[in-house]
Each structure stands twice: as C-alpha cells, then as structure tokens.
Amino acid sequence: MWNLLEDEAFPTDHAAPATGVAPVLPLFGTADDDTVMGWQDRALCAQTDPEAFFPEKGGSTREAKKVCMGCDVRSECLEYALENDERFGIWGGLSERERRKLKKQVV
C-alpha cells in the first residue's frame, strides 16, 4: 500500500518523519537483497572512480570497459541497463550506443 505525502508516494512500511517530508528510500538493495539490486554492492565500479563510467561526449571509455571485463556481475549490470533504458554511461561493459545496437539486434 502507498501513502501520499507532499505529493510523493512511499511505501507504508517506512514511517514518515514528523517533518512531513517523505523518507529517503535506498536506491539500491543490500548485499542480502539480490532480488532488488544487491548485485551493485558486488560491482567493481562501486570501488572505482564513477567519472570513468560517465565520460564526456567523445571521451574515452577504455578504462571503464577494462574494469567491467573483470567484474563478476557484468551480465546483471548489462541486463539492468537494457531493462531500464539507461541512456548514459558504461553499463555491463557497453556504451549507450553499443547498448542501443544490441537492443536492435535482439528485437
């Protein structure tokens, strides 16, 4: 069940603070909660500079892709990016352009 507070929905199992502002919910799951997104806790990118995974237009993706190649959760990461239509950054070792191309091949 969802409650509305300050025009924002939040699950009722999270108590609303007395301030009337919706609580900040965790964006990602925990290591014990693989059903949500616990794979991100095991991702190598979580231990490196995030800017490498979001290079400026025309910037190199080499370092980020190198990290991805050694990551145990690369497939989960790529699956997440494809399912959620991530438009920016390196996910699962692929750039946004590469993910678009892959989606076209699958469809």
Residue pairs with C-beta under 8 A, 6 or more apart in sequence:
1 11
1 12
2 9
2 10
2 11
2 12
3 9
3 10
3 12
3 16
5 16
5 20
5 21
5 22
6 20
6 21
6 22
8 22
9 22
10 16
10 22
10 23
10 25
11 25
14 23
14 25
15 23
16 22
16 23
17 23
28 36
28 37
28 38
28 40
28 41
29 35
29 36
29 37
29 38
29 40
29 41
30 36
30 38
30 41
31 38
31 41
31 42
32 38
37 80
39 73
39 76
39 77
39 80
40 46
40 73
40 77
42 72
42 73
43 71
43 73
43 77
44 67
44 68
44 70
44 71
44 72
45 53
45 64
45 67
45 68
45 71
45 77
48 67
52 63
52 64
52 67
52 90
53 64
53 89
53 90
53 91
54 88
54 89
54 90
55 61
55 64
55 90
61 90
61 95
64 90
65 90
65 93
68 74
68 77
68 90
68 92
68 93
69 93
71 77
71 93
74 92
74 93
75 92
76 92
77 91
77 92
77 93
78 91
78 92
78 93
78 94
78 99
79 92
80 86
80 91
80 92
81 91
81 92
81 94
81 99
82 99
82 102
82 103
86 96
86 99
87 96
88 96
89 96
91 99
92 99
94 102
